[in-house]
């Protein structure tokens, strides 16, 4: 039987198989911008870590890309909503009223969304079996089918999916979507579009949590003799992609840390970020924009191979970039310290960017094959023979100015012992 819903009413559209389109890069805000634009929450309702399972790409042990063999793995779903008004009536009457959202309804929407993903979703390719598509199903269920996350009721929502068994070295991977809403639901928007439900902005962040990797790091003599367990957290703010690139990123991070011998966490953090940008993010961006259409393919074929001569401002590459955030911590050499650093990297292809040179050979960049078992350094040397030479030249130029500074810092550290006994770590 055909639906008799009013097509001009976004709350009455047929929603049996409706999914939000979350792939428009121009709609995304950074997580920082979302936090700044949010109203201070008056009341928050939520459910945390609903335990389910789904095929969402590679598990900790990887995946061969065959859809029928995609591993089923546990997922933890958390949803929070900030109500537009306080639940005064509900609290006074000790009963469910229109000024609140029962957490049982949130849980029901979560169960329904994941069930639909598992039973009704028909992916066109292996990349669509992803954590991002689970979030898409959740957002669509909460908004379109259950009318819970709409501007009339809430001013902010957060949907998080965690994959606790996606990593051999850490706590797992998560994808979080935050959305802000206006109370008025505009009538001039296409029925069923996010804007028709009051959506005015959203952020999507992919996080790799608490990877612990033995790493040679530190300036002191004893730190140059033994590896220490360094904890790394990586966030990709403005994440647009389907697929399971988080698995590839973990392999690059782990190999880079195991093979490194930096003196400072700052240098190691930037090294990790550069590798992820160069061998994961840039290949993804160029792959998408250069194959969007036959016209796009011809345009990109005609562009110079020299990244410095490409008119980047005339392309839409900037719309697809993520903001890379790296956080590193290591054991302190003294009992009263836990050293840590955090940094953000925006690799917009502009000459004044400190990361502009990462776009060198942009047409040839790719992600290491999952079957590759050698070192990351060897893979780079095999695929980009000129790159290690150029990297070493830049490194040598930088090290000449940093060497004296490092020695001075080491002397200062040794001359100021901690008030606590030094540890042996």
C-alpha positions as CSV (number, residue, x, y, z in Angstrom):
1,X,0.0,0.0,0.0
2,X,1.4,3.4,-0.9
3,X,2.0,5.9,1.7
4,X,-0.4,8.8,2.0
5,X,2.1,11.0,3.8
6,X,2.2,14.7,3.1
7,X,5.4,15.2,1.1
8,X,5.8,18.7,2.4
9,X,5.9,17.5,6.0
10,X,9.4,16.2,6.9
11,X,7.9,14.3,9.9
12,X,5.5,12.4,7.7
13,X,7.7,11.3,4.9
14,X,8.0,7.6,4.1
15,X,10.9,6.4,6.1
16,X,11.0,2.6,5.6
17,X,14.3,2.7,3.8
18,X,15.3,6.3,4.2
19,X,18.9,7.1,5.0
20,X,20.5,10.5,5.5
21,X,23.2,11.5,3.1
22,X,26.2,12.2,5.3
23,X,28.7,12.4,2.5
24,X,28.6,16.2,1.8
25,X,31.9,17.7,2.9
26,X,30.6,21.3,2.7
27,X,28.1,20.5,5.5
28,X,30.7,19.4,8.0
29,X,32.0,21.5,10.8
30,X,35.1,20.8,12.9
31,X,34.4,19.4,16.3
32,X,35.9,22.6,17.8
33,X,33.4,24.7,15.8
34,X,30.5,22.5,17.0
35,X,31.5,22.9,20.6
36,X,31.7,26.7,20.2
37,X,28.3,26.9,18.4
38,X,26.5,24.7,21.0
39,X,24.1,26.1,23.5
40,X,24.9,25.2,27.1
41,X,22.8,22.1,27.8
42,X,19.8,22.5,30.1
43,X,19.1,18.8,30.5
44,X,20.8,15.8,28.8
45,X,19.3,12.3,28.3
46,X,21.4,9.5,27.1
47,X,22.2,5.8,26.9
48,X,25.8,4.5,27.0
49,X,27.5,1.4,25.5
50,X,24.6,-0.5,24.1
51,X,26.3,-3.8,23.2
52,X,25.5,-5.2,19.8
53,X,27.4,-6.7,16.8
54,X,27.7,-6.0,13.1
55,X,30.0,-6.4,10.0
56,X,31.9,-3.2,10.0
57,X,35.1,-3.9,8.0
58,X,38.3,-5.2,9.3
59,X,38.6,-6.6,12.8
60,X,41.8,-6.6,14.8
61,X,43.1,-9.4,12.6
62,X,42.3,-7.7,9.3
63,X,39.9,-8.6,6.5
64,X,40.4,-9.7,2.8
65,X,37.7,-7.3,1.5
66,X,35.3,-10.1,0.4
67,X,31.9,-8.9,1.6
68,X,30.6,-12.4,2.3
69,X,33.6,-12.9,4.7
70,X,33.4,-9.6,6.5
71,X,33.9,-10.4,10.2
72,X,31.1,-9.8,12.7
73,X,32.5,-7.8,15.6
74,X,31.1,-6.2,18.7
75,X,30.0,-2.6,18.7
76,X,29.1,-0.3,21.6
77,X,26.6,2.4,20.8
78,X,26.1,5.6,22.9
79,X,23.6,8.3,22.2
80,X,23.1,11.6,24.1
81,X,20.6,14.4,23.4
82,X,20.4,17.9,25.0
83,X,16.8,18.9,25.5
84,X,15.7,22.3,24.3
85,X,13.8,22.8,27.6
86,X,14.2,21.4,31.1
87,X,12.1,18.4,32.0
88,X,10.2,20.3,34.6
89,X,6.8,18.6,34.3
90,X,8.4,15.1,34.2
91,X,10.4,15.8,37.3
92,X,7.5,17.3,39.2
93,X,5.0,14.6,38.3
94,X,7.6,11.8,38.4
95,X,6.1,10.5,35.1
96,X,7.0,10.6,31.4
97,X,5.7,13.8,29.7
98,X,6.3,15.7,26.5
99,X,9.1,17.7,27.9
100,X,11.5,14.8,28.1
101,X,12.7,11.8,26.0
102,X,12.6,8.4,27.6
103,X,15.9,6.7,27.3
104,X,14.1,3.5,26.5
105,X,13.0,5.1,23.2
106,X,16.6,5.9,22.4
107,X,17.6,2.3,23.1
108,X,14.7,1.0,20.9
109,X,15.9,3.3,18.0
110,X,19.4,2.0,18.4
111,X,18.3,-1.7,18.3
112,X,16.1,-1.1,15.3
113,X,18.9,0.8,13.4
114,X,21.5,-1.8,13.9
115,X,19.0,-4.6,13.1
116,X,18.2,-2.8,9.8
117,X,21.9,-2.4,9.0
118,X,22.5,-6.1,9.6
119,X,19.4,-7.5,7.8
120,X,18.2,-4.9,5.2
121,X,21.2,-2.9,4.1
122,X,22.5,-4.0,0.7
123,X,26.0,-2.6,0.2
124,X,27.2,-1.9,-3.3
125,X,30.8,-2.5,-2.4
126,X,33.0,-3.7,0.5
127,X,33.8,-0.2,1.7
128,X,30.1,0.4,2.6
129,X,30.4,-2.2,5.4
130,X,31.7,0.4,7.7
131,X,31.4,2.1,11.1
132,X,30.2,5.3,9.2
133,X,27.3,3.5,7.7
134,X,26.2,2.2,11.1
135,X,26.2,5.8,12.3
136,X,24.2,6.7,9.2
137,X,21.5,4.1,10.1
138,X,21.5,5.4,13.7
139,X,21.0,9.0,12.7
140,X,18.2,8.1,10.3
141,X,16.4,6.0,12.9
142,X,16.7,8.6,15.6
143,X,15.6,11.5,13.4
144,X,13.4,10.2,10.6
145,X,11.6,7.2,12.0
146,X,11.5,8.0,15.7
147,X,11.5,11.9,15.6
148,X,13.8,12.0,18.6
149,X,16.7,14.1,17.4
150,X,14.8,17.0,15.7
151,X,15.1,20.7,16.3
152,X,11.7,21.0,18.0
153,X,12.9,18.8,20.9
154,X,16.7,19.1,21.1
155,X,19.5,21.6,20.4
156,X,22.4,19.1,20.3
157,X,22.9,15.4,19.9
158,X,25.8,13.0,19.9
159,X,26.0,9.5,18.4
160,X,29.0,7.4,19.0
161,X,29.9,3.9,17.8
162,X,32.9,2.1,19.3
163,X,34.6,-0.9,18.0
164,X,36.4,-2.4,21.0
165,X,37.9,-5.4,19.2
166,X,39.2,-3.6,16.1
167,X,42.7,-3.2,17.5
168,X,45.5,-5.5,18.6
169,X,47.4,-2.7,20.2
170,X,44.8,-0.4,21.7
171,X,41.3,0.1,23.1
172,X,39.6,0.2,19.7
173,X,38.2,2.7,17.2
174,X,35.2,5.0,17.4
175,X,33.2,7.3,15.2
176,X,31.3,10.2,16.8
177,X,28.8,12.4,15.1
178,X,27.7,15.6,16.9
179,X,24.8,17.6,15.5
180,X,23.4,21.0,16.4
181,X,19.8,22.1,15.6
182,X,17.6,25.1,15.3
183,X,14.1,25.0,16.8
184,X,12.3,26.2,13.7
185,X,12.1,23.6,11.0
186,X,12.3,25.5,7.7
187,X,9.6,24.8,5.1
188,X,11.8,25.8,2.1
189,X,14.0,22.7,2.6
190,X,13.7,19.4,0.7
191,X,11.4,17.1,2.8
192,X,13.6,14.5,4.5
193,X,16.8,16.4,4.2
194,X,18.8,17.0,7.4
195,X,18.0,20.7,7.2
196,X,14.2,20.0,7.2
197,X,14.6,18.5,10.7
198,X,16.4,21.6,12.0
199,X,20.0,20.5,11.4
200,X,22.3,23.5,11.1
201,X,25.7,21.8,11.6
202,X,27.4,18.5,12.3
203,X,30.9,17.1,13.0
204,X,32.2,13.6,12.4
205,X,35.4,12.4,14.2
206,X,37.2,9.1,13.8
207,X,39.3,8.2,16.8
208,X,41.9,5.5,17.4
209,X,42.1,5.0,21.1
210,X,45.1,4.2,23.4
211,X,47.5,2.4,21.1
212,X,50.4,1.2,23.3
213,X,53.6,0.7,21.4
214,X,57.2,0.1,22.6
215,X,59.2,3.0,21.3
216,X,62.7,4.3,21.6
217,X,62.1,7.9,22.8
218,X,63.9,10.4,25.1
219,X,67.0,12.5,25.4
220,X,68.7,10.9,28.4
221,X,71.4,8.3,27.9
222,X,69.4,5.5,29.6
223,X,66.3,6.3,27.4
224,X,68.4,5.6,24.3
225,X,69.1,2.0,25.5
226,X,65.6,0.7,26.1
227,X,62.2,1.1,24.5
228,X,59.3,2.6,26.5
229,X,55.6,2.0,26.1
230,X,54.2,5.2,24.4
231,X,50.4,5.7,24.4
232,X,49.1,7.3,21.2
233,X,45.6,8.6,20.5
234,X,44.7,9.8,17.0
235,X,41.7,11.7,15.9
236,X,40.6,12.5,12.3
237,X,38.2,15.5,12.6
238,X,35.9,16.1,9.7
239,X,36.0,12.4,8.7
240,X,34.1,11.7,5.4
241,X,35.0,8.2,4.4
242,X,33.4,4.8,4.4
243,X,35.6,1.8,4.7
244,X,38.0,0.6,7.4
245,X,41.0,2.9,6.9
246,X,41.4,3.0,10.7
247,X,42.9,-0.5,10.4
248,X,45.5,0.8,7.8
249,X,46.2,3.8,10.0
250,X,46.9,1.6,13.0
251,X,49.4,-0.4,11.0
252,X,51.2,2.7,9.9
253,X,51.3,4.2,13.4
254,X,52.6,1.0,15.0
255,X,55.3,0.4,12.4
256,X,56.4,4.1,12.5
257,X,56.7,4.0,16.3
258,X,58.5,0.7,16.4
259,X,61.0,1.9,13.8
260,X,61.5,5.4,15.2
261,X,64.2,6.7,17.5
262,X,63.2,10.4,18.1
263,X,64.4,12.3,21.2
264,X,61.1,14.2,21.7
265,X,57.4,13.3,21.7
266,X,56.9,16.4,19.6
267,X,59.0,15.1,16.7
268,X,57.4,11.7,16.9
269,X,53.9,13.1,16.9
270,X,54.5,15.2,13.8
271,X,56.2,12.2,12.1
272,X,53.1,10.0,12.7
273,X,50.8,12.8,11.5
274,X,52.8,13.3,8.3
275,X,52.8,9.6,7.5
276,X,49.0,9.3,7.9
277,X,48.4,12.4,5.8
278,X,50.8,11.3,3.0
279,X,49.9,7.6,2.8
280,X,46.2,7.5,3.9
281,X,44.4,10.8,3.6
282,X,45.9,12.4,0.4
283,X,45.5,9.1,-1.6
284,X,41.8,9.0,-0.5
285,X,41.2,12.6,-1.4
286,X,42.9,12.5,-4.8
287,X,41.1,9.2,-5.5
288,X,37.7,10.7,-4.9
289,X,38.1,14.0,-6.6
290,X,39.8,12.6,-9.7
291,X,37.3,9.9,-10.3
292,X,34.1,11.8,-9.5
293,X,33.2,12.0,-13.3
294,X,34.9,11.6,-16.7
295,X,35.3,15.4,-16.8
296,X,37.0,15.4,-13.4
297,X,39.3,12.6,-14.5
298,X,40.3,14.6,-17.6
299,X,40.9,17.7,-15.5
300,X,43.1,15.9,-13.1
301,X,45.1,14.2,-15.8
302,X,45.8,17.6,-17.3
303,X,47.2,19.0,-14.0
304,X,50.9,19.3,-13.5
305,X,52.7,16.5,-11.7
306,X,54.5,19.2,-9.8
307,X,52.4,19.9,-6.7
308,X,53.7,23.5,-6.6
309,X,52.2,24.3,-10.0
310,X,48.7,22.9,-9.3
311,X,46.0,25.6,-8.9
312,X,44.7,24.0,-5.7
313,X,42.4,26.9,-5.0
314,X,40.4,26.0,-8.1
315,X,39.9,22.4,-7.0
316,X,37.6,21.1,-4.2
317,X,40.4,19.2,-2.5
318,X,40.2,21.4,0.6
319,X,36.6,20.4,1.2
320,X,37.7,16.8,1.8
321,X,40.6,17.2,4.1
322,X,40.5,16.1,7.7
323,X,42.2,17.8,10.7
324,X,44.7,15.3,12.1
325,X,45.1,15.4,15.9
326,X,47.8,13.4,17.6
327,X,48.2,12.9,21.4
328,X,51.2,11.0,22.8
329,X,52.1,10.1,26.4
330,X,55.1,8.2,27.8
331,X,56.3,7.0,31.2
332,X,58.0,9.7,33.2
333,X,61.7,9.2,34.1
334,X,60.7,10.5,37.5
335,X,57.8,9.4,39.6
336,X,56.1,12.8,39.6
337,X,55.9,13.3,35.8
338,X,53.8,11.9,33.0
339,X,55.1,13.6,29.8
340,X,52.6,14.2,27.0
341,X,52.0,16.3,23.9
342,X,49.0,17.1,21.7
343,X,49.1,18.6,18.2
344,X,46.7,19.4,15.3
345,X,47.7,19.3,11.6
346,X,45.7,21.0,8.9
347,X,47.3,20.0,5.6
348,X,45.5,22.4,3.3
349,X,47.5,22.5,0.0
350,X,48.6,26.1,0.2
351,X,52.2,27.4,-0.2
352,X,52.1,29.0,3.3
353,X,51.2,25.7,5.0
354,X,53.9,24.0,6.9
355,X,52.7,20.7,5.4
356,X,52.5,21.8,1.8
357,X,55.4,19.5,0.8
358,X,53.4,16.4,1.8
359,X,51.5,16.8,-1.5
360,X,54.7,16.1,-3.4
361,X,54.0,13.2,-5.9
362,X,50.3,13.6,-5.1
363,X,49.3,11.6,-8.1
364,X,51.4,8.5,-7.1
365,X,50.7,8.3,-3.4
366,X,49.0,5.2,-2.1
367,X,48.3,3.2,1.1
368,X,50.5,0.2,2.0
369,X,49.0,-3.1,0.9
370,X,47.6,-5.1,3.7
371,X,49.6,-8.1,2.6
372,X,52.9,-6.2,3.1
373,X,54.8,-7.6,6.1
374,X,58.1,-5.6,5.9
375,X,59.0,-2.4,7.6
376,X,57.4,0.9,6.7
377,X,60.8,2.3,5.8
378,X,61.4,-0.5,3.4
379,X,57.9,0.0,1.8
380,X,58.5,3.7,1.3
381,X,62.0,3.0,-0.2
382,X,60.6,0.4,-2.6
383,X,57.7,2.5,-3.8
384,X,59.2,6.0,-3.6
385,X,63.0,5.6,-4.0
386,X,63.6,9.3,-4.2
387,X,61.6,10.0,-1.0
388,X,64.0,8.7,1.7
389,X,66.8,10.8,0.1
390,X,64.7,14.0,0.1
391,X,63.5,13.3,3.6
392,X,67.0,12.7,4.9
393,X,68.2,15.9,3.3
394,X,65.5,17.9,5.0
395,X,66.1,16.0,8.3
396,X,69.9,16.8,8.1
397,X,69.2,20.5,7.6
398,X,66.9,20.6,10.5
399,X,69.1,18.5,12.8
400,X,72.1,20.8,12.5
401,X,70.1,23.6,14.2
402,X,68.5,21.3,16.7
403,X,71.5,19.3,17.9
404,X,73.0,22.0,20.0
405,X,69.6,22.8,21.5
406,X,69.0,19.1,22.4
407,X,72.3,18.8,24.2
408,X,71.6,22.0,26.2
409,X,68.2,20.7,27.2
410,X,69.6,17.3,28.2
411,X,72.2,19.0,30.4
412,X,69.5,21.1,32.1
413,X,67.4,18.0,32.8
414,X,70.4,16.2,34.3
415,X,71.3,19.2,36.5
416,X,67.8,19.4,38.0
417,X,66.9,16.1,39.6
418,X,63.2,15.4,40.6
419,X,62.1,15.8,44.2
420,X,61.0,12.2,44.0
421,X,63.2,9.2,43.4
422,X,63.7,8.4,39.8
423,X,62.0,5.3,38.4
424,X,63.8,2.7,36.5
425,X,61.4,2.8,33.6
